[in-house]
Amino acid sequence: MNELMGQVALVTGASRGIGAGIARCLGEAGANVGVNFSSDRGGANEVSEEIKAGGSESIILQGDVSVETEAELIVKQTTEQWGQIDILVNNAGITKDGLLLRMKAEDWDRVIDVDLRGAFLCSKYVMPHMIRRRQGRIINISSVVGIGGNVGQSNYAAAKAGLIGFTKAVAREVATRNVTVNALAPGFIDTGGMVEGMTDDAKQNVLGRIPMGRFGSGLDVAKAVVFLSGSGASYITGQVITIDGGLIA
């Protein structure tokens, strides 16, 4: 499948988990992929090499997306390599869970910075390149927690809910420039430690709430990103697509 041949994608937080799967899938679809990472250089290298082995080009890009100068540099390095950015996937995110009364202010701030501010900064610096070429796709990775909340994750829920609002606002701003902005809201995805850390009882409890009776896979999310990046999604913008097996249907 080479629907995205000749296009350039930048995926933040792509050294492992959902982000790594998204980067690989975009590469398989023919896109050249910038693999951003913050600290896991080995993981990013592995993802990048897999993309190159599949026939697409790839580079790794170290940087903390919540730091403006680093976000700007990530975008600059991508455009210097390929001259364009057609697809931005704002996937970088962290969690620092805790009940509200016990949550430290710095834990609140850090999650908001990476999960929400990072998406703002990367979108801000990518957007001129997309507007100039009158084409672009921005896909923000939110979460069902940003829609329905979750105990002990007020910071994460606020960041992911904010990302949904950000998606809808920016989609309206750039629609006339042929740039689409959408969000995906994954549920329980069996990758990156989300499910691995759960007890067997907790897993069964969650599975009992999912109508499809299974956890999602990273591929479920990655394939949705490829779809939103392609020509078949050219008239879809400002939308939030849940990938949760019917959890919050």
Summary of the structure (lengths in Angstrom):
residues: 249
radius of gyration: 17.1
end to end distance: 31.2
largest distance: 52.4
contacts: 894
relative contact order: 0.14
helix: 49%
strand: 16%
